[in-house]
Amino acid sequence: MQIGSYHLKNNLIVAPMAGVTDRPFRTLCKYFGAGHAVSEMMTSDQTLRMNKKSLYRANFDGEIAPISAQIAGSDPIKMAEAARYQVANGAQIVDINMGCPAKKVCNKLAGSALLQNEDLVAQILDAVVNAVNVPVTLKTRLGFCNAEQNILRVAKRAEQAGIAALAIHGRTREDMYTGSARYPLIAQVKQQINIPVIANGDIDSPQKAKFVLEQTGADAIMIGRAAQGRPWIFREIGHFLATGQILPAPDILEVKTVLLEHLNELYEFYGEYSGCRIARKHIAWYTKGLRGSNEFRQAMYQVESTHKQAQVVSQYFDQLLEQGERLQYSEAVNLLQGY
Ligand SMILES: Cc1cc2nc3c(=O)[nH]c(=O)nc-3n(C[C@H](O)[C@H](O)[C@H](O)COP(=O)(O)O)c2cc1C
């Protein structure tokens, strides 16, 4: 998988997720075999650049190359400027967000709302590509509404603008996250353009990864929600694609070790106050479905210090180890039955 001059080690990509795919999480996914990761979206609004959230999102210190910074906005001039800023800040790839369905973003006519205005899409693509000397990628959806799924036109225009790779989430803005991701249009895009296409949406198991690659003919796949609390999904998918064998789920000791290491990275990155709070959702994801996890989470949410938080996590896992608890993934098979 190639993005401009960057040859990725494989075709498994971490989807950008605001509030989730910060530097510690991207690093962890890359450790487990993801070939590439895209940052959380960053607004092109300069006035917000120095706020705390933006500074965390723009922190790429020590990140494994290539570093991809995602920008969101609707003004071509501001988007071009934001791209230059991110490159000066260390980005080696700039990714344009035209997929976010959030009201906060769409009300400003950014994210997936842009798909309603193809002229503006073209202006933004041209402006950003011309602003920087690094590859520019685009992440988008099938269209804004289901009656007007214009991804084929958008994809061709992206290719013409010099976009280096195109990631498509197989839903429209109208769908938000409802229903299932649809792949046939992604397959059509792949057939009609000559830049790498990345398929995204509902990939949550090694089998589904293979299925989507086969159905779409895409060059790569992008995984978001299924990696929450399961960063080793990249190892599982990589192994399955290479060998056809399903790896056993990690044992509880490995989950404990990975989670505690993840927590340490979060504490170091965000500091005591935010570190403790941001870690909570990750702990909830890692422990989902495990024995006694509802009660554990209720208690864990009350803890206000990082030291104590790591301690209760550690104790909970020790208890699971004593009980011989195991992780199980049954959803993969169930999900495939829908096809
Ligand atoms: C919590 C959350 C935050 C997201 N933030 C972004 C974002 O910042 N930029 C973006 O392009 N997409 C964002 N997305 C969309 C994902 O990148 C991805 O397209 C979507 O979740 C579908 O993939 P999945 O089914 O593998 O999760 C976000 C999704 C979630 C669930």
The ligand as an SDF file (V2000), in Angstrom:
LIG
                    3D

 31 33  0  0  0  0  0  0  0  0999 V2000
  -15.9380    8.3040   18.3690 C   0  0  0  0  0  0  0  0  0  0  0  0
  -15.7040    8.4890   16.8970 C   0  0  0  0  0  0  0  0  0  0  0  0
  -14.9860    9.5860   16.4600 C   0  0  0  0  0  0  0  0  0  0  0  0
  -14.7580    9.7820   15.0950 C   0  0  0  0  0  0  0  0  0  0  0  0
  -13.9890   10.8420   14.7010 N   0  0  0  0  0  0  0  0  0  0  0  0
  -13.6510   10.9710   13.3860 C   0  0  0  0  0  0  0  0  0  0  0  0
  -12.7320   11.9720   12.9680 C   0  0  0  0  0  0  0  0  0  0  0  0
  -12.1780   12.7310   13.7750 O   0  0  0  0  0  0  0  0  0  0  0  0
  -12.4760   12.0670   11.6410 N   0  0  0  0  0  0  0  0  0  0  0  0
  -13.0500   11.2270   10.7220 C   0  0  0  0  0  0  0  0  0  0  0  0
  -12.7660   11.3530    9.5290 O   0  0  0  0  0  0  0  0  0  0  0  0
  -13.8950   10.2520   11.0990 N   0  0  0  0  0  0  0  0  0  0  0  0
  -14.1890   10.1000   12.4080 C   0  0  0  0  0  0  0  0  0  0  0  0
  -14.9900    9.0570   12.7950 N   0  0  0  0  0  0  0  0  0  0  0  0
  -15.4520    8.0720   11.7990 C   0  0  0  0  0  0  0  0  0  0  0  0
  -14.4860    6.8800   11.7260 C   0  0  0  0  0  0  0  0  0  0  0  0
  -13.2280    7.2830   11.2320 O   0  0  0  0  0  0  0  0  0  0  0  0
  -15.0360    5.7650   10.8150 C   0  0  0  0  0  0  0  0  0  0  0  0
  -15.2350    6.2930    9.5330 O   0  0  0  0  0  0  0  0  0  0  0  0
  -16.3580    5.1920   11.3030 C   0  0  0  0  0  0  0  0  0  0  0  0
  -16.3330    4.9550   12.7010 O   0  0  0  0  0  0  0  0  0  0  0  0
  -16.7050    3.8980   10.5750 C   0  0  0  0  0  0  0  0  0  0  0  0
  -15.6920    2.9390   10.7510 O   0  0  0  0  0  0  0  0  0  0  0  0
  -15.8510    1.7370   11.8180 P   0  0  0  0  0  0  0  0  0  0  0  0
  -17.1350    1.0440   11.5090 O   0  0  0  0  0  0  0  0  0  0  0  0
  -14.6390    0.8940   11.6110 O   0  0  0  0  0  0  0  0  0  0  0  0
  -15.8990    2.3770   13.1690 O   0  0  0  0  0  0  0  0  0  0  0  0
  -15.2680    8.8720   14.1420 C   0  0  0  0  0  0  0  0  0  0  0  0
  -15.9980    7.7740   14.6000 C   0  0  0  0  0  0  0  0  0  0  0  0
  -16.2190    7.5630   15.9510 C   0  0  0  0  0  0  0  0  0  0  0  0
  -16.9950    6.3600   16.4100 C   0  0  0  0  0  0  0  0  0  0  0  0
  1  2  1  0
  2  3  1  0
  2 30  2  0
  3  4  2  0
  4  5  1  0
  4 28  1  0
  5  6  2  0
  6  7  1  0
  6 13  1  0
  7  8  2  0
  7  9  1  0
  9 10  1  0
 10 11  2  0
 10 12  1  0
 12 13  2  0
 13 14  1  0
 14 15  1  0
 14 28  1  0
 15 16  1  0
 16 17  1  0
 16 18  1  0
 18 19  1  0
 18 20  1  0
 20 21  1  0
 20 22  1  0
 22 23  1  0
 23 24  1  0
 24 25  2  0
 24 26  1  0
 24 27  1  0
 28 29  2  0
 29 30  1  0
 30 31  1  0
M  END
$$$$
